[in-house]
């Protein structure tokens, strides 16, 4: 089992920044691909970004590319999402997810991920 706990959400004005953190415990963190997803009210959960087991490879949704940065610190068992130039349409509950796989294929598929955090609310005001 892997336990994931997100933090860092909040209310921010458009154009501002937030940094989300996800602390993991339970198994070897470096064995897991980590990702961030988000879900706005009335919408399906959507992929935001993912980082490989080593932290060396990252992928982003087109909607956040150039504004968000995902990073992974295996020594601290933590994955981060730095969010800059936030827009009102970024408002959602953000979820951290961990998947036990090595081939970076279908990384935007929620079914690829075995463990999920409880989510943290991000609200961007216009």
N, C-alpha and C positions, 0 to 999 in steps of 0.2 A: 504494500500500500504506500501511496505517496499522498501527503497532505500539502495543499497549496493554500496560502493565505495572501490575498492582495491587500495593498494599502496605497494611499496617495491620491485617491480621487477627491473631488470637490467641485466647487463652483468657481469659474474663471470667466473673464470677459473675452470676447472674440479677439484673436490676435495674441492671446496670452499663452502661457506654457504650464504644463503639469508633468510630473514624473511619477509614474506608477511603479510599484515594486511588487514582486511576488516571491515570498519566501517558501522554500520547499523543505520537507522533512520526510523521513521514512525509508528512502532508498538512495542509491547512488545517483546523485543529481546529474553527473556527467554522462550517464547512460541515456538521458532523455532529451529528445527534441522538445523545445518549449515554444509556446505560441501565445499570442493575445488575440482574442475574439471580442466582439461587442454586439450588444443587442439593444436596439431602440424600441420604445413602446410600439406594439403592433407589428413589429417586423421580425424576420428570422435572424438568428444569430449569424453574424458574418465575420469572416476572416479579416484580421488586421495585419499581423506580422508573425513571422516565425524565425527561429534561430536554431542552427544545427547543434548537435551534442557538444562539439568543441567550442561553439560560439563563433566559429570562423565564417559561417555562411548564413546569410539572412535573405528573407524574401518579404515583400510588402504588397498589400493591396494597392491598386492604382490610386485609390482615393486618398491614401495617406503618404504615398511615396514622396520623398523630399521634405516632409514635415515631421514624420515620426521616425524614431530610431530605437530598435530593439537591441538589447545586449544581455549577455549571460556571464555571470561570475560563478564559476564552478567551485571556487574556494569558499564562497559565501553562501552557496546554495540558493542563489537569488537571480531572478530574471527581471529586467527593467524595460519600461517603455517610456522613452522621453518623447513628449508630445509638444511640438512647437507650432506657432501660427494656427492655433485652434480656431475652428469654425463652429457655428451653431449646429451644423449637421453632424458634428462629432459627438454630440450629446447622446449618451447611451450608458448602459451598465457594461463595464469592461471585465472580461473573464480571462484568467490565466489558465493555460492548459498544458499538460505534459503527455508526450507520446513516446512509447518504447519502440522506436523503429530507427533505421539507419539510412535508408534510401529516401532522399528528399523528393518524393513524388506525391501528388495529391495532397499537398501540405495545407490546402485551404479547406479540406474536408473535415468536418467536426468528428466524423467517425474514426479518424486516424488517431485521435487523442484519447488516452485512457483515464486521465485524471483531470479534474476541474476544481478551480477555486469557487468561492461563494459569490464573487463579483464585487466590484466597487463602482459607485456612481460617479460619472463625469458629466457635468452640466456646463455648457458654454453659452453665455448670454450674449445677445447681439447689441 
